[in-house]
Amino acid sequence: AQSVTQLDSQVPVFEEAPVELRCNYSSSVSVYLFWYVQYPNQGLQLLLKYLSGSTLVKGINGFEAEFNKSQTSFHLRKPSVHISDTAEYFCAVSDSSGGYQKVTFGTGTKLQVIP
Amino acid sequence: DTGVSQDPRHKITKRGQNVTFRCDPISEHNRLYWYRQTLGQGPEFLTYFQNEAQLEKSRLLSDRFSAERPKGSFSTLEIQRTEQGDSAMYLCASRADRSNSPLHFGNGTRLTVT
C-alpha cells in the first residue's frame, strides 16, 4: 500500500516571496512521484514528475521539487511566487513496479499568494 | 492531442435519480481512470480500465456505481439511486501505456444531489 501526506492544508505567502509545499510518501516499493496543480473548477495539471536519475526535478511555471529517498519526501519549491500561482497543489505517488500503477494523491495544499 | 474531455461539466439531480457521466480520453491512451474528489480532499481512486477491461475497482465504488468502456475508447460512469453523499467532482484521467507516463485529467463533472 502507498500513501501521501501533505502536511499543510493552506499556505499563505506574499507575492515574490519563496514557498515550499511539503510532501511525504510511504510505499513498500520503488515509486514515481508527481506534483499536480488544480485551479478552481478545473481538472489537475501536471507540474513536474520524478521518475529516476537526478533528485532535483524542474517543472513548469518555475517550480522545482527535490526527491529525498531517506526522508521519503518530495517537497515542492518556488523561489518567487506570483499571484497566478494561487491554486491547490497535490502530491501523488505511483509504484514503479509495473501493473496498473495506481496513483495515490495527497489531500492537497492550498497556496494563497497575497499581493 | 485534444486532451481529456468530460461531459457534462455540471449535473444537478434529485436524490434517487440515476445519472451518467461520459469521459473521452486522449485517443492514443489505453489506460483510463475515474477519481472522485470532495471538498478539501485529494482525488480518490474509483476504478481503472486498460482498453475495455475494468481491472480494478475501489471499495469506494458501491453497487450503485457502474463504469464501462465498451470499445476501449470513451468511458461512462453511472450512479444509480443517487444519494446526497454522492455530491462530488468526478474526474476522469488517461495515460499512455508507458510505465512512467503521468495521468492527464479532464476538467471533471461536478455532481450536486439535492
Boltz contact constraints between the chains, C-beta under 6 A:
constraints:
  - contact:
      token1: [A, 32]
      token2: [B, 100]
      max_distance: 6.0
  - contact:
      token1: [A, 34]
      token2: [B, 102]
      max_distance: 6.0
  - contact:
      token1: [A, 42]
      token2: [B, 107]
      max_distance: 6.0
  - contact:
      token1: [A, 43]
      token2: [B, 91]
      max_distance: 6.0
  - contact:
      token1: [A, 43]
      token2: [B, 105]
      max_distance: 6.0
  - contact:
      token1: [A, 43]
      token2: [B, 106]
      max_distance: 6.0
  - contact:
      token1: [A, 43]
      token2: [B, 107]
      max_distance: 6.0
  - contact:
      token1: [A, 43]
      token2: [B, 108]
      max_distance: 6.0
  - contact:
      token1: [A, 44]
      token2: [B, 105]
      max_distance: 6.0
  - contact:
      token1: [A, 46]
      token2: [B, 102]
      max_distance: 6.0
  - contact:
      token1: [A, 49]
      token2: [B, 102]
      max_distance: 6.0
  - contact:
      token1: [A, 51]
      token2: [B, 100]
      max_distance: 6.0
  - contact:
      token1: [A, 90]
      token2: [B, 42]
      max_distance: 6.0
  - contact:
      token1: [A, 100]
      token2: [B, 48]
      max_distance: 6.0
  - contact:
      token1: [A, 100]
      token2: [B, 55]
      max_distance: 6.0
  - contact:
      token1: [A, 100]
      token2: [B, 56]
      max_distance: 6.0
  - contact:
      token1: [A, 103]
      token2: [B, 103]
      max_distance: 6.0
  - contact:
      token1: [A, 105]
      token2: [B, 42]
      max_distance: 6.0
  - contact:
      token1: [A, 105]
      token2: [B, 43]
      max_distance: 6.0
  - contact:
      token1: [A, 106]
      token2: [B, 42]
      max_distance: 6.0
  - contact:
      token1: [A, 107]
      token2: [B, 41]
      max_distance: 6.0
  - contact:
      token1: [A, 107]
      token2: [B, 42]
      max_distance: 6.0
  - contact:
      token1: [A, 108]
      token2: [B, 42]
      max_distance: 6.0
